[in-house]
Amino acid sequence: MIREDWSAKGFTLIELLITISLMGMIILAITAIDLGSRRFLNTANYEAQVQSEASPALERMVKEITLAYGQSDNPGINITGSNQITIRRLDDPPPTYADFDDDPRLRYTFNSSNFYIIRETSSSCPGGVCSWNPAEVIARNIESGAFSQGTDGVVGINMTARRNAQATPPPDTFENPRVTLETSVSPRSTSLN
């Protein structure tokens, strides 16, 4: 009878355990890279979503501010606090340059309790008292916002938007990114008179 030596054939138990352990580590590394890249892509997607919701409102405000009409002694832009801006526009042709009461007005307000920006219009302001039309919400999930105006007349707008600003407090996670948009704009229709 011939005896076969089985020790030289196949895998030993130790070789099998080492192979399984190495394969497990490789799979864990690949999984970690995959999860990290998915989280990064989701965060980038959420940031792009927040920016695409907030930037049209910012662009709209910039356009309206550039069309503001005023004079050095009666500017076309009035900032109340830091969260509200009123913009005076030139009335329809033929304009009455000296009479500011018949000029239409726009007002943008950052509402910090409801996390949105509203836009209101008024066709005229007799005696400086405006009758505002119903407000229109132009952006939601705005965590904070501020208007400022320098001595040179340049208006600064700073707003911070989130994917979910209503959460109390808003969590700083990759699923709720904070996007801050800033710009400076100069009204072009301000007379030096």
Secondary structure as the mmCIF struct_conf table of DSSP 4:
data_model
#
loop_
_struct_conf.conf_type_id
_struct_conf.id
_struct_conf.beg_label_comp_id
_struct_conf.beg_label_asym_id
_struct_conf.beg_label_seq_id
_struct_conf.end_label_comp_id
_struct_conf.end_label_asym_id
_struct_conf.end_label_seq_id
HELX_LH_PP_P HELX_LH_PP_P1 ILE A 2 GLU A 4
HELX_RH_3T_P HELX_RH_3T_P1 TRP A 6 ALA A 8
BEND BEND1 LYS A 9 GLY A 10
HELX_RH_AL_P HELX_RH_AL_P1 LEU A 13 THR A 66
TURN_TY1_P TURN_TY1_P1 LEU A 67 LEU A 67
STRN STRN1 TYR A 69 GLN A 71
TURN_TY1_P TURN_TY1_P2 SER A 72 ASP A 73
STRN STRN2 ASN A 74 ASN A 74
BEND BEND2 GLY A 76 GLY A 76
STRN STRN3 ILE A 77 THR A 80
TURN_TY1_P TURN_TY1_P3 GLY A 81 ASN A 83
STRN STRN4 GLN A 84 ARG A 88
HELX_LH_PP_P HELX_LH_PP_P2 LEU A 90 ASP A 91
BEND BEND3 ASP A 92 PRO A 94
HELX_LH_PP_P HELX_LH_PP_P3 PRO A 95 PRO A 95
BEND BEND4 TYR A 97 ALA A 98
TURN_TY1_P TURN_TY1_P4 ASP A 101 ASP A 102
BEND BEND5 ASP A 103 ASP A 103
STRN STRN5 ARG A 105 ASN A 111
TURN_TY1_P TURN_TY1_P5 SER A 112 PHE A 115
STRN STRN6 TYR A 116 SER A 122
BEND BEND6 SER A 123 SER A 123
HELX_RH_3T_P HELX_RH_3T_P2 PRO A 126 GLY A 128
HELX_LH_PP_P HELX_LH_PP_P4 TRP A 132 ALA A 135
STRN STRN7 GLU A 136 ARG A 140
STRN STRN8 ILE A 142 GLN A 149
TURN_TY1_P TURN_TY1_P6 THR A 151 ASP A 152
BEND BEND7 GLY A 153 GLY A 153
STRN STRN9 VAL A 155 ARG A 162
BEND BEND8 ARG A 163 ARG A 163
TURN_TY1_P TURN_TY1_P7 ALA A 165 GLN A 166
BEND BEND9 ALA A 167 PRO A 169
HELX_LH_PP_P HELX_LH_PP_P5 PRO A 170 PRO A 171
BEND BEND10 THR A 173 THR A 173
TURN_TY1_P TURN_TY1_P8 PHE A 174 GLU A 175
BEND BEND11 ASN A 176 ASN A 176
STRN STRN10 ARG A 178 VAL A 185
BEND BEND12 ARG A 188 ARG A 188
STRN STRN11 SER A 189 SER A 191
#
